[in-house]
Amino acid sequence: MAKMTYAEAARQAVAEAMREDPTVWCVGEDLGRGGVFQQYAGLAAEFGPKRGSDAPISEAAIMGAAFGAALVGTRPIVEMRFADFALCATDELVNQIAKARFMFGGQSRAPMVIRKPMGMWRSSAAQHSQSLESWYVHIPGLVVCCPATPQDNYSMMRAAIACDDPVVYLEHKNIWALEGEVDTGIEGEFGKARLRCRGDDLTIVSWSDTANKAVEAADALSARGIRAEVVDLVSLWPWDKRAVLDSAARTGRLLVAHESVTVGGFGAEVVATVAQEIALKARPRRLGAPRALISYAPNLEDQLRVTAEMIARAGEDMMEAVPV
């Protein structure tokens, strides 16, 4: 066990994979200086420019070149700097990479990790703050991962690099400095949720940084005599339906919280799945951002955030609701 930040944990996972496998390499903008958030710090000095390739400012070119390299046997880690910028390479990802194994009848594959830093981060405004995970869950052929802790950013990065399918890997920009214990012996598994808190009164389902807020909310609820269970999905496709269904069946109450826009968000999929399978004690509830653009001004940005206080308040309201 070692204490690491969220950024350091992923960096160690990448470095270990590159040492073990010469076909693993990184490509993106600013890698030579360690990446925008220093998530590649030191890798250029250790591995050189051929395995830490600084690319021109063209997301489509980066994604397309990495796809070609994946088809001929390498395992690229593609750095998109911001999830928003990656939209410039949507055709390469959605129409080419996601469909390669299917279109070639299984004769080719695209083992790629596409890193897309996501989420609101200190007044980054409308073009640098979006959480678009539900877009990629909608696309057959893509694995989608949203780790919330240093441990998961290490374990799931190792799993993503080893995966033979393309992985859209969404790291939240606001928690690069989050510290936690990391056990490098723990292996990541797609479709396996983490039970962050145990409880019998209410199930809270979340992912990415909002899962950390959910843990804070569960602590606050515990002080008020409400035992909330927090299920951190970690990966959204595949996602751990069994863990959510088992928890919701036991507690009888379901609250889903995420930073992304509520309309069309993945929370709706979770709620619909549970509603089709289980008769709950109270109506399920979703917390997410309104369908609004993210402002630069901190006071307006804060109006769109899902906070621990909001999650705790929603949990209390659900406990007081008349059973359905």
N, C-alpha and C positions, 0 to 999 in steps of 0.2 A: 504494500500500500504506500502511495505517495500522494502528497497534496499537490494539485495542479490547478491551473485555471482552465476554463472551457477551451480557450485558444490553444494553450499548451498541450492539452490532452489530445486534441486532433492533430497537432503538429507532431507529437510523438508517434501517433498511430501511422501517419504518413511516412515519417522517417524510417520506422521499423519495416514497413512494407517495402520501401525502396531499397533498404539494405538486403532484405530477404529475396527480392524478386527484381531482376534487372529490367523486366518489361514494364514495371511501374514507373511512371514519369508524370510530371506536372506541366501544365501549360496555361498561360493567362497573362494578364497585364500586371505589371509591377512585382512580379515574383522575385526579380533580382534584388529588390530592396525589402524583401520579406513579406510582401503583400500589403494591402491597405491596412489591415488590422494586425499585421505581424504574425499571421497564422502560418507563414512559411519561413520565419526568421531562422537563419543559419543553414537552410537547406541548399541554397545556391553555393555556399562555400564548401559544403560537404560533397555535393553531387555534380556540381558543374552546370554550365548553361544548356547542355544537351538534355539533361533530365529535369531541369527546372527552366523551361523555355519561356523567356519573355516574349510576349506576342504584341503585335500592333493593336491599336484600338479599333478592333472589328470583331464583335462578338460572333457574328456569323462565320467569319473566317476561322476563329478559334475553335468553335464547335464543329465546323465541317472538317477541319484538318484533324482534330482529335478523333472524330468518327472514322475517318479513313485509316488512321493509325490503329484504332481498335479492331477494325475489320481484318487487318493483316497481322494481328497477334499481340499487340501491346495492350496495356491497361492504363489509359490516360486518366489523370485527375484534372478536371477542367475547372479553372477558377473564373467565375463570372463577375467577381467583385461585388455586385449588388444583384439581388433577384430581379429588380426592375430592369437592369441593363440586359439581362438574359433574354428579355422579350425580343431583342433584335435577332436572336438565333432560334426563334420558335419553330420555324419551318424545319431547320436541321434536326431539332430535337423531336418534334411531334410527328413530322411526316417521314423522316428518314431513320433516326436512331431508334425510336420506339418501335418501329415496324420492321426493322432489319431482319430479325430472326424469323418472323412470320413470312415476309416477302421472299426470302431466300430458302424457304422450306427447311429451316433449321440448319442449313449448311454454313451459315455465318452468324456471328453474334457481335454484340457491341458492349463489352464489359467496361463501362465508363462510370466514373463518379463525377457528377456535375454539381459543384458546390455553388450555392446561391445564398449568400447572406441576406436575411430577410428581416422585416419588422421595423417598428418605430425606434429611432435612435437619435436623441438630442437634436431636435429641430432639423431633420434632414428633408422635410417637405414632401410634396406629393409624388415626386419622381424617384425618391430614394428610400421609401418607408413602407412599401406594400408587403402584405403577407398573402401570397398567391398559391398556397399549397393545394387548395381545392382544384385549381386548374389542372394540375399534374396528376392528381388522383383520378381525374376523369379520363385520362389517356391510357388505353390498354398498352401494355408493353413496358411501362415505367414502374419502377419501385420508388416509393416516396418516403423519406425519413426526416423527422423533425426532433432531434435530440434536445433535451432540456438541461442536462447536467454534464459536468466534466466526465464522469464515468461513462455515460452513454455516448458522449462525443468521441471518446476513445474507442469503446467497444464497437459502436455502430460504424465508425469510420473504417475500422479493420474489416468488419463484415461487408461494407460497401465496396471496398477495394477488391475483396475476394469474390464478389458476386459476378456471375456471368451475364447479368442483365444490367441495363443502364439504371443508375440510381440517382434520382434528383435529391440532393442532400442539402437541406435547408437549415442553416445555423442562424440563430437569432443574434443580431448585431449588438443588442443591449446587454448580453451576458458574456462577452469575450473574457471579461475579467473575473467572472464568477469562479470561486475556488471550491474545491471539494476533494474528497479522497478518491483515488483511482486505483483499482486493482487490475493490473494488466493481464491477469489470468482469467478475467471474466470475458467470455465470448458474447458478442452481440448476435441477436437473432431477429430477423424481420418478422413482423406479425406477432411479437411477444411483448405485451404491455408490462409496465412496471407498476407494482402496487406501492405507491409512495406513502400512503397513510391507510390504516385500517379502521373501519367503523361499521356500525350497523344501522345508522339512522338515515344516511343520505349518500348517494354515489355521485362524485364529481369526476367527470371525464374531461381531460384536457391534453395538451401537447405543447411543445416548444416552451418559451418563457412563461406562458400563461399557466403551465403546469406547476411552475415554481410559485406563482401567485396563488394557485389553488391549495398548495401545501400551507402557505401562510394563512389562507382563509380557514383551512381545517383546524389549524392551531387556535385561531380566534374562536371558532365555533366550539372547540373542545372546552374552552374556558367558560362557555355559556351552557355547557351540559349537552351539546349536540355532537355526536360522534360521526364525523364525515369520513368516507373512504375516498381516496384520491387515486384514480387510475390514469396513469400517464401512458398514452398510447405508444409513444416513441416513433413508431412507423405508422403511416396512414394508409399505405398500401404495400403489402397486405396489412390489415389491422386486426387486432385481437378481439374479435367479436365475442368469443367465449368468456374472456375475462370481464368484459362489460356486462354481458347478459347475466353471468353468475352473480356479480356484485349488485346489479340492479334488482335481480330477483330476491336477493337477501334483504336489501334495504327498502325496496319499494318506492324509492324516489331517485330521479335522475336529473342532474344538472350538468350541462355541457358548456364549457367556457373556452373561447379562443379569441385571439387578437384580430383575426381577419374579419372581413365584413360578414355580418350574419346572413344576409341574403345569398343563397347559393353556397353557403359555407359547408365544410365537412361535418360540422355539428348537426346539420339537418339529417345527414346520412346515419349518424349514430342514433339520433332520436327516433327516426323512422324505423330503423332495425329493431330497437328495443320495443317500440310501440307495437310492432307486428308480432312480437314473441311473448311479451310479458304484460300482465295486468298490474299496473302500478297503483300505489296508494294515492298518489297525487299526479297531476298533469306534469309531464316532463317540461323542462325549461332550457332555453338556450341564452347564453350571453355572448355577445360579439360586438364588433364595431358597427355603427350605423353606415348606411350606404352613402358615404361622404368622402370627399377628397381630404387628405391629411395636410394640415396647415403647417407652415414654418413656425408661426407664433406658438411658444410653449403653452400658453393658456388655452389656445384653441386645440392644439395637439392633445392636451390632457383630456379634452371632452370626448375623445374617441377611444381612450384607453379602457381596457377591462382590468380593474384593480382587484387586489385581494379583498379590500373592503366591499366592493360590489359583489364579489362572489359570496362572501360571508353573509351579506345582507340578503341575497337571493336565497341562500340556504336556509336562513331563519324564516323567511317568508314561506318557503315550501313546507317547513315543519309545522307552520301555523295554518296552512291551507286546509280547507275541508276536504276529507278524502273523497275521491271520485268513485 
